[in-house]
Structures are given as structure tokens and as C-alpha cells.
Amino acid sequence: MEEELQLPPPIGPFFRFPDENAWLTAARAAGFMTTVTDEEGNETEQLKAYTHHYAIDVVGFITRGGEWDEEGNVITEPETLDGFHVNYAGELPEGWEQYAVYPNNPTRKWA
């Protein structure tokens, strides 16, 4: 009898939002954003990326290819993939299922 190969659990899901605004809207709805006030009273919105309940890795826009010369000038423009990409570990926030993707070769993944 052959031994059944035990594969590790699949990586992901990963998330592809239509754009950065859609990601920010989803992050706010999930309670992942907070307002921080500096010493001068200026308020800024910041992502609470890591807690003991979840971890968020904002990848952003992903590009493939491209070519540059020695001085950094673009010879061939890179291709920008569709969407705004985010890696997330934790209990899935409500409504995020629609943004889940399972790429064969993720650009960035958890260690």
C-alpha cells in the first residue's frame, strides 16, 4: 500500500482590492485604522497592522518586468498588475471573501 503524501496547507488567501480606496474602505470597516494625534495636535490615520489577533502586510501595487539602464532611466516600462494587494493573517473580516485570490506564485508571502 502506498503512503499518502501529506502536503502543507495552502498559502493564502491573498487579497486583491480593486484599488487603494477600496482597500482603505474595507480596512476602516474592519476596524483596522486608527487616528493618531501628534504633539502639535495634527491628526493622521494609521493602519493597525499587527495585533495578537491579526497581521496585515500591505503589498500595494505589483509590477512585473521592466528594464532600466545604469543611471536608473527606464528602458522598458514594467507591467502593473490589476488591483491593490494585501496579505492578511487572522479571522477573515466580513465581506473580504469577494477580494480573496489564490495566486500560483505569490509576489510576497508570510514566512
C-alpha positions in Angstrom: 0.0 0.0 0.0 1.3 3.4 -0.9 1.7 6.1 1.7 -0.4 9.2 1.1 1.7 12.4 0.6 0.9 15.0 3.3 1.0 18.5 1.7 1.3 21.6 3.8 -1.9 23.7 4.0 -2.3 26.1 1.1 -0.9 29.6 1.4 -3.5 32.4 1.4 -5.9 33.6 0.7 -4.3 36.8 -0.5 -6.4 39.8 -1.2 -6.7 41.9 -4.3 -8.9 45.0 -3.9 -10.0 47.0 -7.0 -7.9 50.0 -5.9 -6.3 51.6 -2.8 -9.5 53.4 -1.9 -11.4 50.1 -1.8 -8.7 48.6 0.5 -8.9 51.6 2.8 -12.7 51.4 3.0 -12.5 47.7 3.8 -9.8 48.3 6.4 -11.9 51.1 8.1 -15.0 48.9 8.1 -13.0 46.1 9.8 -11.7 48.5 12.4 -8.0 48.3 11.3 -7.5 52.0 11.0 -6.9 54.4 13.9 -6.4 58.2 14.3 -3.2 59.3 15.8 -2.6 62.9 17.1 1.0 64.2 17.2 2.4 66.7 19.7 1.2 69.7 17.6 -2.4 68.4 17.5 -2.3 67.1 13.9 -4.3 64.0 13.3 -3.4 61.3 10.9 -5.0 58.0 10.0 -2.8 54.9 10.5 -3.2 51.2 9.9 -3.0 49.0 13.0 -1.1 46.3 11.1 -0.3 43.8 13.8 -2.0 42.7 16.9 -2.3 39.4 18.7 -5.4 38.7 16.7 -4.3 39.5 13.1 -1.4 40.7 10.9 -1.7 42.8 7.8 1.0 43.2 5.1 0.1 45.9 2.6 1.8 45.0 -0.7 0.1 47.7 -2.8 0.6 47.7 -6.5 2.6 44.8 -8.0 4.7 45.3 -11.1 6.4 42.7 -13.3 9.3 43.1 -15.6 10.8 46.4 -16.7 14.3 47.3 -17.7 16.5 50.2 -16.5 19.9 51.5 -17.6 22.8 52.0 -15.3 21.6 55.5 -14.4 18.1 54.3 -13.4 16.4 55.5 -16.6 13.5 53.4 -17.8 14.2 51.5 -21.0 11.1 49.2 -20.8 8.2 50.1 -18.6 7.2 47.4 -16.1 3.7 45.9 -16.3 1.4 46.9 -13.4 -0.9 44.1 -12.4 -4.6 44.9 -11.7 -5.6 45.8 -8.2 -4.2 46.8 -4.8 -2.8 43.8 -3.0 -2.8 43.0 0.7 -1.7 39.9 2.7 -3.7 39.1 5.8 -3.5 36.5 8.6 -6.3 36.2 11.1 -10.0 35.7 11.2 -11.4 36.9 7.9 -13.2 40.2 8.2 -16.8 40.3 6.9 -17.1 41.0 3.2 -13.5 40.2 2.4 -14.3 36.9 0.7 -15.0 38.8 -2.5 -11.4 40.1 -2.7 -9.7 36.7 -2.0 -7.3 35.4 -4.6 -5.1 32.4 -4.7 -2.1 33.1 -7.0 0.1 30.2 -8.0 3.3 32.2 -7.4 2.6 35.0 -4.8 4.9 38.0 -5.1 5.1 38.3 -1.3 4.0 35.8 1.3 4.3 35.1 5.0 7.5 33.4 6.2 
